[in-house]
Amino acid sequence: MKCATSHLGMSAKEARAAGIELVARNKVLKQDGKKAVLQCMHCEDAPCARACPLGVIQVDDGGIVRVNEEDCTGCGTCAMVCPVGAIDIREVEDPVSGLKRLTAIKCDLCFGKETQACIAGCKFNALSLVSWKEFTAGRQSASHVCQATR
């Protein structure tokens, strides 16, 4: 919910009152009583960017994979090649013309905002944004601790 409201720039209550659908840019998968978040992994060699026939998906200097949603035609090629299934093709309304069209939607790490909406909105403080290097270093530390306590 925080993801969707952050991108709209209004509260959930305001969006509902205006009849605007809240669309998160990640998914929560539920299976066998367990939950996991499925979101863009911002691949270093992003298959979606390579496959996009219009070149509207780019990897910036910081490694964030971004979709230029205004220029995307919603062909779905990116969604077909995404290795984690993190891209949705959604119908959106053009704010100027009012016409409906398709576009690719995915996590953009709340680009341009001070913090990510999902992290700021997590009441359990269970989310954080780390680099691959930090993540793998943490795994090695945890592995070392686990081995040392056996």
CORBEL-V384390 format. One record per pair of residues at least 4 apart in sequence whose C-alpha atoms are under 7 Angstrom apart, sorted by the first residue. I is the first residue (numbers start at 1). GAP is how many residues later the second one is. If there is no record, write none. Layout:
BEGIN
i:gap
I:GAP
I:GAP
END
This chain:
BEGIN
i:gap
1:4
1:23
2:4
2:115
2:116
2:119
3:4
3:21
3:22
3:114
3:115
4:4
4:18
4:19
4:20
5:4
5:5
5:6
5:7
5:17
6:4
6:111
10:4
10:5
11:4
12:4
13:4
14:4
15:4
15:5
16:4
25:80
25:81
25:82
26:11
26:12
26:13
26:60
26:80
26:81
27:10
27:11
27:12
28:7
28:8
28:9
28:10
29:6
29:7
29:8
29:9
30:4
30:5
30:6
31:4
38:48
39:47
39:68
40:46
40:66
40:67
42:4
42:21
42:22
42:23
44:19
46:4
47:4
47:34
47:35
48:4
48:9
48:30
48:33
48:34
49:6
49:8
49:9
51:26
51:27
52:4
52:5
52:25
52:26
56:11
56:12
56:15
56:16
57:8
57:9
57:10
57:11
58:7
58:8
58:9
59:4
59:5
59:6
59:7
60:4
60:5
65:43
66:42
68:4
69:34
69:35
72:31
72:32
73:29
73:30
74:15
74:28
74:29
74:30
76:4
76:13
77:4
78:4
79:6
79:8
79:9
82:4
82:5
86:20
87:17
87:18
87:19
88:16
88:17
88:18
89:13
89:14
89:15
89:16
90:12
90:13
90:14
90:15
91:9
91:10
91:11
91:12
92:8
92:9
92:10
93:5
93:6
93:7
93:8
94:4
94:5
94:6
109:7
110:6
110:7
115:5
116:4
117:4
118:4
119:8
119:9
122:4
122:5
130:4
130:5
131:4
132:4
133:4
134:4
135:4
136:4
137:4
138:4
139:4
140:4
141:4
142:4
143:4
144:4
145:4
146:4
END
